[in-house]
Amino acid sequence: MNPEVVISEGPPARKRRGRGPQVAIVVAGAVARGAFEAGALSVLVPWLARHRLRPTVFVGTSSGAINATLLAATADLEPDDSAEKLLAFWRSLTLRSVFGSPLLRLPGVAAAYLGQLFGQSHVVNLLATSPRVRLAERAFAPYAGPLRSNIESGRVQALAVAATDASERTTVFADLAPGVSLPGTNRGRAIDYRATDVTFKHVLASSAVPFLFHPVEVDGRYYTDGGVRLNAPLAPAVALGATRVVAVATHPESYPAAPPARPQQQPPDFVDSAVSVLGSLLADRMVEDLQTLDKLNATVNGGSARLIPRLFVGPTTRHELGELAANVYRERYHGRRIVDDLDFRLLHALIGAREKNNGELLSYAYFDQAFIEPSIHLGIRYARNKTGDSAPWRPSPAVAQPTPGSTAP
């Protein structure tokens, strides 16, 4: 396959003449780890504004769709205020505001499973859906009007959130400013674009983790988490006309430099296997897309094609946030026996928090301020390190100036 098709297919979205660089913010899916991304974005958004690079395209998947939507809805505010609104959302979250007690839901799930054996019912999801629906309705209600105003005024050229449909294709719901055209289907990646007014339902669809949360119905079709197929939606950002891309994720931008010094001494258990699958889903395609974008930039450097400098913020290792979750959990719950936390302690008993892989799995569901707050600060630290670099963009702005009249790769 032509590597260019991986990133984009067809011409970029049309934009009005006379505009400066079209900066896109791309936010990967990460479930509870989205707090790390919010911390990084709280540094990046004001930093971009100081360099006269206010973003106009916002693209996200899963928890990244939450972050992207909130930033698009507050794009009319001062950058520091927009960042504070984003952090305030994450600082308001609790475990029970996202999902109900698995222990309380267990009898109902068991009954539904027995009914499924006899063709009377079927099990759709394991966790209660109503808390996250109420959270989304309440949290996004104040932003519906500002988001519509920002889109219609052109302050935001595009807001796009990715979800996975039942036919195993990616649907990108795109809310477009007047004059911005909808990208065509990316056949190489099975990405379809749908023009719509993005609402909390689209964000819920993008973040409906399979097996855990109920699929979300939008216009007669059911959707689940966009991270199943497109966790870091770089391709939509390019298709929507980005001339610079700022990407934030909770995994590094490259693979480990070398295999482990010591081979694993025993077969992987179910936690090890789950973490391996999550790593493949959430990180590997992102790394490949970033490498493809770098190769395309190197190929067209100095030519007539469109160069797309990119800036990436993520942790140094794949397990850093998992290790943070394990440490926080150990410190918070060591020696405690609290009835209200019984189901979380059951989760701890099942997966533990002693090994890095156990903490890795825990970190995706750890909607607790004891984990969210240090995750925010970790994201802030990594973003400050990146923006303090003398050359944060790849390739550097001195080399990667878009050529007038150029086309998308």
C-alpha positions in Angstrom: 0.0 0.0 0.0 1.2 3.5 -0.8 2.2 4.9 2.7 0.5 8.3 1.8 -2.9 6.6 1.8 -2.3 5.7 5.5 -2.3 9.3 6.4 -4.7 10.9 4.0 -6.7 10.3 0.9 -7.9 13.0 -1.4 -7.3 16.8 -1.1 -7.3 18.5 2.3 -10.4 20.2 3.5 -10.9 23.6 1.8 -10.2 26.6 4.0 -10.5 30.3 3.6 -7.7 32.3 2.0 -5.5 34.6 4.0 -5.4 32.4 7.1 -2.2 31.5 8.9 -1.1 28.0 9.8 -3.9 25.6 10.3 -2.9 24.0 13.6 -4.6 20.8 14.7 -4.7 19.3 18.1 -4.9 15.5 18.1 -5.7 13.8 21.3 -5.5 10.0 21.6 -7.8 7.8 23.7 -6.7 6.9 27.2 -9.8 6.4 29.4 -8.7 7.6 32.9 -5.3 8.5 31.6 -6.9 11.4 29.7 -6.0 13.4 32.8 -2.3 13.2 31.7 -3.4 14.6 28.3 -5.4 17.4 29.9 -2.3 18.4 31.9 -0.2 18.5 28.8 -2.8 20.5 26.8 -3.0 23.0 29.7 0.6 23.9 28.8 0.4 23.5 25.0 -2.6 25.6 24.3 -1.2 28.8 26.0 2.2 28.1 24.5 0.8 27.9 21.0 -1.1 31.1 21.4 2.1 32.9 22.6 3.6 31.8 19.3 0.6 33.0 17.3 -0.5 29.4 16.6 -3.9 29.2 18.0 -5.5 25.8 17.0 -8.4 25.7 14.7 -8.8 21.9 14.2 -9.5 19.6 17.2 -9.6 15.8 16.7 -9.9 13.2 19.4 -10.8 9.6 20.2 -12.3 8.2 23.4 -11.2 10.4 26.4 -9.3 12.4 23.7 -12.7 13.2 22.2 -13.6 14.7 25.6 -10.5 16.8 25.7 -10.8 17.9 22.0 -14.5 18.9 22.4 -13.9 20.9 25.6 -11.0 22.8 23.9 -13.1 23.5 20.8 -16.0 24.7 23.0 -13.7 27.1 24.9 -11.6 28.3 21.9 -13.2 31.8 22.2 -11.7 32.2 25.7 -8.2 33.3 26.7 -5.9 30.2 26.3 -5.2 30.0 30.0 -8.9 30.1 30.8 -9.6 27.4 28.2 -6.9 25.3 29.8 -8.4 25.8 33.3 -11.9 24.7 32.1 -10.3 21.5 30.8 -8.5 20.8 34.1 -11.6 21.6 36.1 -13.5 18.9 34.3 -10.9 16.2 35.1 -10.7 17.4 38.7 -14.4 17.0 39.1 -14.4 13.3 38.2 -14.9 10.5 40.7 -15.1 6.8 40.2 -18.8 6.8 40.8 -19.4 9.6 38.4 -18.1 7.4 35.5 -19.5 4.0 36.4 -21.6 2.3 39.1 -20.4 -0.4 41.4 -19.5 -3.6 39.4 -20.5 -5.6 42.5 -24.0 -4.2 42.4 -24.4 -4.8 38.7 -23.0 -8.4 38.9 -26.3 -10.2 39.7 -28.0 -8.5 36.8 -25.2 -9.4 34.4 -25.2 -13.0 35.6 -29.0 -13.2 35.1 -28.7 -11.7 31.6 -26.0 -14.2 30.8 -28.2 -17.1 31.9 -31.0 -15.7 29.8 -28.7 -15.6 26.8 -27.9 -19.3 27.2 -31.7 -19.9 26.6 -32.1 -17.3 24.0 -34.1 -14.9 26.2 -31.6 -12.0 26.5 -28.1 -11.1 25.8 -25.2 -9.5 27.7 -24.2 -6.1 26.1 -21.9 -4.5 28.7 -20.5 -5.2 32.2 -20.7 -1.7 33.8 -23.6 0.5 34.5 -24.0 3.1 31.7 -26.3 5.6 33.4 -23.6 7.4 35.5 -21.4 8.3 32.5 -24.5 9.4 30.5 -25.6 11.7 33.3 -22.0 13.0 33.6 -21.8 13.8 29.9 -25.2 15.5 29.8 -24.3 17.6 32.8 -20.7 18.4 31.9 -21.3 19.4 28.3 -24.6 21.3 28.7 -22.9 24.6 29.4 -20.6 24.2 26.3 -23.2 23.4 23.6 -23.9 27.0 22.8 -20.3 28.2 22.8 -19.2 25.3 20.7 -21.9 26.0 18.1 -20.8 29.7 18.1 -17.2 28.8 17.7 -17.9 26.5 14.7 -20.3 28.9 12.9 -17.9 31.9 13.4 -15.0 29.9 11.9 -12.9 30.3 15.1 -13.0 26.5 15.1 -12.6 25.2 11.6 -13.3 21.6 12.5 -14.1 19.4 15.5 -13.9 15.7 14.8 -14.4 12.7 17.1 -13.7 9.1 16.0 -15.9 6.1 16.8 -16.0 2.4 15.7 -19.2 1.2 14.0 -20.7 -2.3 13.9 -19.2 -3.0 10.5 -15.7 -2.6 11.9 -15.0 0.7 10.2 -14.1 4.0 11.8 -16.6 6.8 11.6 -15.3 10.3 12.1 -18.1 12.7 13.2 -17.0 16.1 11.8 -18.4 19.4 12.9 -17.3 21.8 10.2 -17.2 25.6 9.9 -18.9 27.2 6.8 -16.7 26.8 3.8 -14.8 23.7 5.1 -15.5 20.6 3.0 -16.0 17.1 4.3 -13.0 14.7 3.5 -13.7 11.7 1.3 -13.5 8.2 2.6 -10.0 7.0 3.4 -10.2 3.6 1.7 -6.7 2.5 2.9 -7.8 2.8 6.6 -11.6 2.3 6.3 -12.3 5.7 7.7 -15.7 7.3 6.8 -16.5 11.0 7.5 -20.0 12.2 8.6 -20.8 15.9 8.8 -22.8 16.6 11.9 -23.3 18.9 14.9 -21.1 17.2 17.5 -23.0 16.7 20.8 -22.3 14.8 24.0 -23.8 11.7 22.4 -21.0 11.6 19.8 -18.4 12.0 22.6 -20.1 9.1 24.5 -20.0 7.0 21.4 -16.3 7.7 20.9 -15.6 6.7 24.5 -17.8 3.6 24.8 -15.2 1.0 25.8 -16.3 -2.4 24.3 -17.6 -4.9 26.9 -17.5 -2.3 29.7 -20.0 0.4 28.4 -23.1 0.1 26.4 -22.7 1.0 22.7 -24.2 4.4 21.9 -26.9 4.8 19.3 -26.5 7.7 16.9 -29.0 8.1 14.0 -30.0 4.5 14.1 -26.5 2.9 14.3 -24.5 1.7 17.3 -21.0 2.8 17.9 -18.2 1.9 20.4 -14.9 3.4 21.3 -12.9 4.8 18.4 -9.7 3.6 19.9 -10.5 0.1 18.7 -9.3 1.1 15.2 -8.1 4.7 15.4 -6.8 5.6 18.8 -4.6 8.5 17.6 -6.6 10.2 14.8 -3.7 11.8 12.9 -5.2 10.9 9.5 -8.4 12.9 10.0 -6.3 15.9 11.2 -4.4 15.9 7.9 -7.6 15.3 5.9 -9.1 18.3 7.5 -6.4 20.5 6.3 -3.9 20.7 9.1 -0.6 22.4 8.3 0.8 21.7 11.7 -0.1 18.9 14.1 0.2 18.8 17.9 -0.4 15.3 19.1 -0.9 14.2 22.8 -1.0 10.6 23.9 -0.2 8.5 27.0 2.3 6.3 25.2 5.7 7.2 23.8 6.0 8.1 20.1 8.5 5.3 19.4 8.9 1.6 20.2 11.4 0.5 22.9 14.9 0.8 21.6 15.8 -2.8 22.4 14.2 -6.0 23.7 14.3 -6.7 27.5 17.7 -7.6 28.9 16.2 -10.6 30.6 13.6 -12.9 29.0 10.3 -13.5 30.8 10.7 -16.4 33.2 7.1 -17.7 33.0 4.2 -17.6 30.6 2.2 -14.4 30.5 -0.9 -14.4 32.6 -4.2 -12.8 31.6 -3.1 -9.4 32.8 0.1 -9.5 30.8 -1.9 -10.5 27.7 -4.5 -7.8 28.3 -1.8 -5.1 28.6 -0.1 -6.4 25.4 -3.4 -6.2 23.5 -4.1 -2.7 24.9 -0.6 -1.6 23.8 -1.2 -2.8 20.3 -4.6 -1.1 20.1 -3.6 2.2 21.7 0.0 2.7 20.8 1.3 0.7 17.9 -0.8 2.3 15.1 0.0 5.8 16.5 3.7 5.1 16.4 3.4 3.8 12.8 1.4 6.9 11.7 3.9 9.3 13.3 6.7 7.5 11.5 4.8 7.6 8.2 4.2 11.4 8.7 7.9 11.9 9.3 8.8 9.9 6.2 6.4 11.9 4.1 7.9 15.1 5.4 11.4 13.9 4.7 10.4 12.9 1.2 8.7 16.2 0.3 11.2 18.5 2.1 12.1 21.2 -0.4 9.5 20.1 -2.9 6.1 21.3 -3.8 4.1 18.9 -1.5 2.6 20.0 1.8 4.9 19.6 4.8 3.2 19.0 8.1 5.4 19.8 11.1 4.3 17.9 14.2 4.9 18.2 17.9 4.3 15.2 20.1 3.9 15.0 23.9 3.8 11.7 25.7 5.5 9.8 28.5 9.0 8.4 28.1 8.0 4.8 28.6 4.9 2.7 28.0 4.6 1.8 31.6 5.1 5.1 33.3 1.4 5.8 34.0 0.9 2.2 35.0 3.7 2.5 37.6 2.2 5.8 38.8 -1.2 4.1 39.2 0.3 1.2 41.2 2.2 3.5 43.5 -0.8 5.7 44.1 -3.1 2.8 44.8 -0.6 1.2 47.2 -0.2 4.4 49.2 -3.9 5.1 49.3 -5.3 1.7 50.2 -2.5 0.0 52.0 -3.9 -1.6 55.1 -7.4 -0.1 54.7 -10.7 -1.9 54.7 -13.4 0.5 53.5 -16.8 -0.9 52.5 -17.4 1.9 50.0 -14.3 0.8 48.1 -15.1 -2.9 48.3 -15.5 -3.3 44.5 -12.3 -1.5 43.8 -10.5 -3.7 46.3 -12.0 -6.7 44.5 -10.5 -5.4 41.3 -7.2 -5.0 43.1 -7.4 -8.6 44.3 -8.0 -9.8 40.8 -5.2 -7.9 39.0 -3.1 -6.7 41.9 -0.9 -3.6 41.8 2.6 -5.0 42.5 3.8 -5.5 39.0 4.0 -2.8 36.3 1.5 -4.6 34.0 -1.0 -4.8 36.9 -0.7 -1.1 37.5 -0.9 -0.6 33.7 -4.3 -2.2 33.5 -5.5 -0.4 36.7 -4.5 3.0 35.3 -7.2 2.9 32.6 -10.0 2.6 35.1 -8.6 4.7 38.0 -11.1 7.6 38.0 -9.9 8.8 41.4 -8.4 12.1 42.2 -5.6 10.4 44.0 -4.5 9.2 40.5 -5.9 12.0 38.3 -4.1 14.9 40.0 -0.6 13.4 39.8 -1.4 12.4 36.2 -2.3 16.0 35.4 1.0 17.2 36.9 2.9 14.5 35.0 1.4 15.8 31.7 2.2 19.3 32.6 5.9 18.4 33.3 6.3 16.6 29.9 4.6 19.4 28.0 6.9 22.0 29.7 9.9 19.9 28.8 8.8 19.7 25.2 8.0 23.4 24.8 11.2 24.3 26.5 13.1 22.5 23.9 14.9 24.6 21.3 13.3 22.6 18.4 10.0 21.1 19.6 8.7 20.6 16.1 9.6 17.8 13.7 10.9 18.9 11.2 11.9 22.3 12.5 9.8 25.3 11.4 12.9 26.7 9.5 12.8 23.7 7.2 9.1 22.8 7.2 7.4 25.9 5.7 4.3 25.0 3.7 4.6 25.8 0.0 1.9 28.0 -1.4 -0.5 26.1 -3.6 0.7 22.7 -2.2 -1.6 19.7 -1.8 -2.0 17.2 0.9 0.1 14.1 0.8 
